[in-house]
Amino acid sequence: MLSAYNELLKTLAALAPTDPKLKEEYRETAHGIVENMAKRLKVYPPEIQTNLKIRTHTTTLLSAQKPSN
């Protein structure tokens, strides 16, 4: 992940002198990605998100009762 981020920084630096408008678009996208990663890392370990519904069944074991005479 860090190497991908470094490559992104290199790409932004290379675009700065040649196409400032495109660089700004990429910078905004990269900023959004970094903000999202930082927000997710605030809670660690991250919560598991799923669209599945999980049913839990609880069972209780009844102890054998002694007949009272």
Kinemage of the C-alpha trace (Angstrom):
@kinemage 1
@onewidth
@group {chain A} dominant
@subgroup {mainchain}
@vectorlist {calphas} color= white
{ca met a 1} P 0.000 0.000 0.000
{ca leu a 2} L 2.852 2.364 0.803
{ca ser a 3} L 4.575 1.678 -2.495
{ca ala a 4} L 1.323 2.416 -4.364
{ca tyr a 5} L 1.008 5.678 -2.433
{ca asn a 6} L 4.612 6.620 -3.281
{ca glu a 7} L 3.955 5.886 -6.956
{ca leu a 8} L 0.890 8.105 -6.804
{ca leu a 9} L 2.979 10.929 -5.333
{ca lys a 10} L 5.537 10.517 -8.135
{ca thr a 11} L 2.768 10.638 -10.731
{ca leu a 12} L 1.325 13.809 -9.209
{ca ala a 13} L 4.779 15.418 -9.129
{ca ala a 14} L 5.348 14.508 -12.789
{ca leu a 15} L 1.957 15.902 -13.828
{ca ala a 16} L 2.398 19.209 -11.986
{ca pro a 17} L 4.475 20.990 -14.641
{ca thr a 18} L 2.858 19.340 -17.685
{ca asp a 19} L -0.883 19.263 -16.897
{ca pro a 20} L -1.856 21.114 -13.718
{ca lys a 21} L -5.593 20.603 -14.296
{ca leu a 22} L -5.288 16.805 -14.570
{ca lys a 23} L -2.880 16.783 -11.616
{ca glu a 24} L -5.474 18.585 -9.501
{ca glu a 25} L -8.168 16.056 -10.435
{ca tyr a 26} L -5.871 13.167 -9.470
{ca arg a 27} L -4.848 14.973 -6.292
{ca glu a 28} L -8.474 15.334 -5.205
{ca thr a 29} L -9.114 11.644 -5.872
{ca ala a 30} L -5.962 10.658 -3.983
{ca his a 31} L -6.946 12.922 -1.099
{ca gly a 32} L -10.326 11.194 -0.852
{ca ile a 33} L -8.678 7.770 -0.833
{ca val a 34} L -6.240 8.770 1.911
{ca glu a 35} L -9.007 10.324 4.031
{ca asn a 36} L -11.080 7.142 3.717
{ca met a 37} L -8.117 4.970 4.744
{ca ala a 38} L -7.415 7.200 7.746
{ca lys a 39} L -11.065 7.123 8.807
{ca arg a 40} L -11.132 3.321 8.649
{ca leu a 41} L -7.896 3.014 10.629
{ca lys a 42} L -9.302 5.019 13.542
{ca val a 43} L -11.167 1.901 14.631
{ca tyr a 44} L -8.816 -1.058 14.668
{ca pro a 45} L -9.446 -3.877 14.112
{ca pro a 46} L -12.040 -2.719 11.608
{ca glu a 47} L -15.631 -3.813 11.978
{ca ile a 48} L -16.691 -6.584 9.663
{ca gln a 49} L -19.356 -5.366 7.304
{ca thr a 50} L -21.565 -7.851 5.528
{ca asn a 51} L -24.895 -7.945 3.798
{ca leu a 52} L -25.653 -11.391 5.203
{ca lys a 53} L -28.139 -11.881 7.991
{ca ile a 54} L -26.879 -14.222 10.652
{ca arg a 55} L -29.341 -16.035 12.841
{ca thr a 56} L -28.192 -17.212 16.190
{ca his a 57} L -29.980 -19.977 18.023
{ca thr a 58} L -29.395 -20.456 21.683
{ca thr a 59} L -29.994 -23.762 23.277
{ca thr a 60} L -30.175 -24.485 26.941
{ca leu a 61} L -29.490 -27.809 28.476
{ca leu a 62} L -31.903 -28.808 31.162
{ca ser a 63} L -30.302 -30.656 33.987
{ca ala a 64} L -31.862 -33.992 34.798
{ca gln a 65} L -34.311 -33.454 37.600
{ca lys a 66} L -34.493 -35.972 40.378
{ca pro a 67} L -37.987 -37.227 41.020
{ca ser a 68} L -39.118 -35.951 44.388
{ca asn a 69} L -40.976 -38.660 46.405
